């Protein structure tokens, strides 16, 4: 079974030719290049045209898709990450614990921020995705270790 990773979502129309803004777009500029393939509901769709408007990608697909549809790529087509680099989707679902052993919750979402991304936990806690906060990411073990100062006070 092939896993798919969301790289954007069909946003509001741009012009009259079927082009649209890509919401929550991947930061990879080649992701939306003309001729590239994305998947909508598991079906491949070629990108017919691509440009930027207001700093955001605007694309037209070879055929129409509904507004709000997720644009995905196959996870096995993603370039490998460098050391200490992770795709956001790899962090979702991981258990988050403080250095003192307290479990703080699980990553529900990795939200983009102005200065850095933010780990949104299912417990309601929001943690900055920066080296001072995140001490270790263990994908195989399914756990993220957080510096004690970011985990809040330890309660008796």
N, C-alpha and C positions, 0 to 999 in steps of 0.2 A: 504494500500500500504506500502510495506517495503522500508525503506530508506537504502541505502548502503553507506559506508564510505571507501574511498580509503586508503589502507594500504601499497601499493607498486605498482610497475609496472614491467612487464617482461623485463629484461635487456638482455645483451649479453650472449650467451651460455657459459657454463663452463663444459668442458669435452665433451664426446661423448654419454652420456646416456640420454640426454634431460634436464639436469640440467641447470639452468641459475641464474645469479646474479639478486637479487631483487633491483631495483632502487627506491629511495625515500622510503626506508623501514620503517615501524613502529618501534618504539624503544622497543616495548614489545617483549621480547625474545620468549615467548610462541606463538606468532602470527604465526610463521612459523615452529612450531614443527611437526614432522612426525605424521600423523593422523588428524591434524587440517584441517578444511575446509575453503577455501576462495571461492569467487565467481568471475567468469569471465563472463561479459555480463549477470549477473543475474543468471547464472547457477553454482551450487555448484561443486567444484573440490577439491578432497582430496590431501593433501600434502603427497607424497610417501617417500621422503627423504629430509633431511635438514642438512646443515653444514654451517660453516663460512669459508670464504677465504678473507684474507686481512682485517678482521674485518667486512666484509659485509656478509649478509645472501645469501646462495646459496641453491636453492631448486629444487626439481623435482616433478612435479605434476603427477597424475595418468594418465593423457593424455596430449598431446601437446596443447599448446595455442600460438597464434602469439606474436612475439616480440612487445613490446610497449603496450600490453593489460594491462588494469588496474586490479589489484588484490584488491578485496573489501571484506568487512565483513558487516553483518547486523548491523545497528546501535543499535538495541535492544539487541545485544549480547555483547556490550562493557561494561567493568566494570564501575561502577559509579566513578565519579571524587570526589576528596576531596574538602574541602572548599577552595575557591579561586583558583581552578584548572579547566581548560577547555580543551576540545579537540579543535585542530586547526580548524576543520570544523565548529565548533559552532561559531567561530568568523567571518568567511567569510560572508560578506554581512552586518555586523553591521555598523551603522553610527558611525563615530569618531568625537568627539567634544572636543574643548579645554575648560579649566575651565572658560574662559571668555565668553563661549557660541558660539564661532565661530565653524561652521561645517567645518571639514577638509577633509571630503570625506567618502568613505565606504571601508571597508577592502576587497581588491581584492584577497589577498593571505597571508598566514602566511608562510614566508620563513625561513628555518633553517639557523641559523648563527653560527659562531664559538663560541662566548660567550653566545649568547641568540638568540631566534627567533626574527624575524622582521615582523612587520605589514606593508605590502605593500598596500598602499591606491590607489584607482582608480584615485586620483588627482596627483599621482606621488610621494607623500610624503612617506617616509619610517621611521617607528618609532620602537625603540627597545621595545621588550615585557619584560620590567623589572618594578619592583615596583615604582622606582623613576619617571618613565614616565607614566605608566598606573595607574590612580587613582582609577578607578572603571570599572567593567564590569557588565552590566545589560543585561543578555540574554533575559529576558522577555520583557524588554523595547526596546531591539534592539540597544543598545548604549554603546559606550566605552568613558569614560572621560579621557582626557590626561592632564597632568600637563602643565601649561602655558609655561614654559621654553622650552618645547620640540615642541611646536606648531609654533615656529617662531614668528617674531614681528607682532604686530597687526597693520594693515595698516589703514590709515584714510579713 
